[in-house]
Amino acid sequence: MAEPRTSVPVAEGVGIFVGIVAWDVLSAGQMELLKALLIAAGSTVVWYCARCWATASRRKRR
């Protein structure tokens, strides 16, 4: 039986982006969209790698 592929955590990345933008607006009164985009993209890649690693380790145990 084929297992489903690991999905890219888009919702988590968008949530991190919105959170960083909101933090910038509340703390400094301005938006730094490039900084928020870079942090959110990096976090999304790390989260995706963690999901892939967890899926691979589950497959090895079988």
C-alpha positions as a printed NumPy array, in Angstrom:
array([[ 0.   ,  0.   ,  0.   ],
       [ 1.395,  3.373, -1.009],
       [ 1.831,  5.97 ,  1.695],
       [ 0.826,  9.586,  1.081],
       [ 3.584, 12.061,  0.313],
       [ 4.773, 14.531,  2.898],
       [ 3.063, 17.856,  2.32 ],
       [ 4.707, 21.267,  2.436],
       [ 3.55 , 23.173,  5.548],
       [ 2.14 , 26.207,  3.745],
       [-0.319, 27.153,  6.495],
       [ 2.439, 27.139,  9.111],
       [ 4.642, 29.328,  6.894],
       [ 1.863, 31.847,  6.359],
       [ 1.163, 31.875, 10.095],
       [ 4.813, 32.575, 10.888],
       [ 4.877, 35.361,  8.279],
       [ 1.748, 37.025,  9.676],
       [ 3.052, 36.675, 13.228],
       [ 6.374, 38.328, 12.417],
       [ 4.687, 41.163, 10.52 ],
       [ 2.291, 41.717, 13.425],
       [ 5.193, 41.708, 15.897],
       [ 7.042, 44.31 , 13.799],
       [ 3.985, 46.542, 13.571],
       [ 3.261, 46.322, 17.289],
       [ 6.838, 46.78 , 18.469],
       [ 8.325, 49.214, 15.935],
       [ 5.301, 50.632, 14.137],
       [ 6.52 , 49.555, 10.698],
       [ 6.49 , 46.424,  8.556],
       [ 9.647, 44.742,  7.363],
       [ 8.166, 42.371,  4.809],
       [11.458, 41.057,  3.417],
       [12.704, 40.073,  6.866],
       [ 9.395, 38.384,  7.666],
       [ 9.389, 36.562,  4.324],
       [12.934, 35.249,  4.778],
       [12.271, 34.019,  8.313],
       [ 8.976, 32.395,  7.309],
       [10.524, 30.699,  4.268],
       [13.42 , 29.361,  6.308],
       [11.1  , 28.103,  9.014],
       [ 8.889, 26.407,  6.449],
       [11.874, 24.589,  4.941],
       [13.021, 23.426,  8.381],
       [ 9.5  , 22.245,  9.252],
       [ 9.234, 20.37 ,  5.926],
       [12.585, 18.661,  6.534],
       [11.409, 17.625, 10.006],
       [ 8.248, 16.112,  8.499],
       [10.272, 14.234,  5.879],
       [12.654, 12.934,  8.539],
       [ 9.772, 11.758, 10.735],
       [ 8.115, 10.013,  7.791],
       [11.377,  8.308,  6.823],
       [12.002,  7.116, 10.363],
       [ 8.476,  5.67 , 10.543],
       [ 9.061,  3.803,  7.282],
       [12.327,  2.34 ,  8.582],
       [10.626,  0.928, 11.678],
       [ 8.248, -1.17 ,  9.602]])
